[in-house]
Amino acid sequence: MSEILRLDAVSRHFSGLKALSGVTLRIDKGEVLGLIGPNGAGKTTLVNAVSGVTPASSGKITFMGRDITGIKTYQAARLGLARTFQIVQPFAEFTALDNVAAAALFSQPGESLKSAREEARAHLAFVGLEAQAGQSAATLTLAMRKRLELAKALAMKPKLLFLDEVNAGLNSAEVERATQLIHQLAASGITIVMIEHLMKVVLNVCTRIAVLHNGVLIADGPPREIIKNPAVVDAYLGHQYAQRNAAHG
Ligand SMILES: Nc1ncnc2c1ncn2[C@@H]1O[C@H](COP(=O)(O)OP(=O)(O)OP(=O)(O)O)[C@@H](O)[C@H]1O
């Protein structure tokens, strides 16, 4: 497989706090990488560093062979790096359709509003929000706003898509539906990095798992190995989880 993203010794400090410490990680095209770890481990900070929201303090980030360290968010979007946010933040007064059209225009500013809206309609249909196209984003349920967030990210035509806790706060039927969408996205060839606390989802969709703890990458490998890794069990999964898992083979 060929490399799409590479982090070399990436660190991010907030005053004295080391949110990310010397993270080196390679992601290949077509992978679905699960990024896991306890609260405050540095997962969102890593995604923010790559997508230009909060630049790295040091280290190097390479996307499709190009040095993108310190890139701005709009530049990242135009290169094909898109993300959803943990706290969904649509333009509340805009319709669902125009939220997605705005995302399309953000990544391709030359596009006409008419074609951005046509494109937006297709993305809304993909995430199952066709019927809500004309509704203002403020009136959508949390699950719908999460799917809207996904449609916005897709409107940026990503090559690499970061999903930041797209399942948080959803019920099991909604998680099931979101999981199917992630499978479809992966099948369409988009490389995915997902921050996810639900291990059931991680194990269902991820081809590889990277684990952060206190800003340090403590493990990186195939899901079946990661869930047995003693450092990961200690830092995140817990011994009960490991025992339950071992009992289920
Ligand atoms: N803008 C900021 N200013 C100061 N500290 C920050 C900032 N952003 C993150 N941090 C701190 O950096 C550390 C890593 O935070 P981060 O949000 O990356 O963790 P996370 O693994 O995504 O956690 P969670 O699972 O709770 O979302 C935390 O201690 C957090 O408080």
Ligand as a Chemical Component Dictionary entry (heavy atoms), coordinates in Angstrom:
data_LIG
# 
_chem_comp.id                   LIG 
_chem_comp.type                 NON-POLYMER 
_chem_comp.pdbx_formal_charge   0 
_chem_comp.three_letter_code    LIG 
# 
loop_
_chem_comp_atom.comp_id 
_chem_comp_atom.atom_id 
_chem_comp_atom.alt_atom_id 
_chem_comp_atom.type_symbol 
_chem_comp_atom.charge 
_chem_comp_atom.model_Cartn_x 
_chem_comp_atom.model_Cartn_y 
_chem_comp_atom.model_Cartn_z 
_chem_comp_atom.pdbx_ordinal 
LIG N1  N1  N 0 -6.513  24.707 23.094 1  
LIG C1  C1  C 0 -6.036  24.098 24.176 2  
LIG N2  N2  N 0 -5.486  24.805 25.197 3  
LIG C2  C2  C 0 -4.985  24.180 26.290 4  
LIG N3  N3  N 0 -4.993  22.837 26.461 5  
LIG C3  C3  C 0 -5.557  22.093 25.492 6  
LIG C4  C4  C 0 -6.099  22.667 24.313 7  
LIG N4  N4  N 0 -6.574  21.660 23.520 8  
LIG C5  C5  C 0 -6.330  20.521 24.192 9  
LIG N5  N5  N 0 -5.723  20.776 25.357 10 
LIG C6  C6  C 0 -5.282  19.769 26.350 11 
LIG O1  O1  O 0 -4.482  18.832 25.647 12 
LIG C7  C7  C 0 -4.717  17.505 26.144 13 
LIG C8  C8  C 0 -5.153  16.630 25.013 14 
LIG O2  O2  O 0 -6.463  17.018 24.631 15 
LIG P1  P1  P 0 -7.248  16.335 23.420 16 
LIG O3  O3  O 0 -8.543  17.069 23.262 17 
LIG O4  O4  O 0 -6.364  16.245 22.245 18 
LIG O5  O5  O 0 -7.523  14.882 23.999 19 
LIG P2  P2  P 0 -8.441  13.735 23.416 20 
LIG O6  O6  O 0 -7.631  12.491 23.429 21 
LIG O7  O7  O 0 -9.030  14.149 22.116 22 
LIG O8  O8  O 0 -9.574  13.644 24.543 23 
LIG P3  P3  P 0 -11.146 13.286 24.471 24 
LIG O9  O9  O 0 -11.243 11.811 24.250 25 
LIG O10 O10 O 0 -11.634 13.684 25.831 26 
LIG O11 O11 O 0 -11.743 14.109 23.367 27 
LIG C9  C9  C 0 -5.759  17.642 27.248 28 
LIG O12 O12 O 0 -5.093  17.697 28.502 29 
LIG C10 C10 C 0 -6.435  18.962 26.925 30 
LIG O13 O13 O 0 -6.962  19.571 28.100 31 
# 
loop_
_chem_comp_bond.comp_id 
_chem_comp_bond.atom_id_1 
_chem_comp_bond.atom_id_2 
_chem_comp_bond.value_order 
_chem_comp_bond.pdbx_ordinal 
LIG N1  C1  SING 1  
LIG C1  N2  SING 2  
LIG C1  C4  DOUB 3  
LIG N2  C2  DOUB 4  
LIG C2  N3  SING 5  
LIG N3  C3  DOUB 6  
LIG C3  C4  SING 7  
LIG C3  N5  SING 8  
LIG C4  N4  SING 9  
LIG N4  C5  DOUB 10 
LIG C5  N5  SING 11 
LIG N5  C6  SING 12 
LIG C6  O1  SING 13 
LIG C6  C10 SING 14 
LIG O1  C7  SING 15 
LIG C7  C8  SING 16 
LIG C7  C9  SING 17 
LIG C8  O2  SING 18 
LIG O2  P1  SING 19 
LIG P1  O3  DOUB 20 
LIG P1  O4  SING 21 
LIG P1  O5  SING 22 
LIG O5  P2  SING 23 
LIG P2  O6  DOUB 24 
LIG P2  O7  SING 25 
LIG P2  O8  SING 26 
LIG O8  P3  SING 27 
LIG P3  O9  DOUB 28 
LIG P3  O10 SING 29 
LIG P3  O11 SING 30 
LIG C9  O12 SING 31 
LIG C9  C10 SING 32 
LIG C10 O13 SING 33 
# 
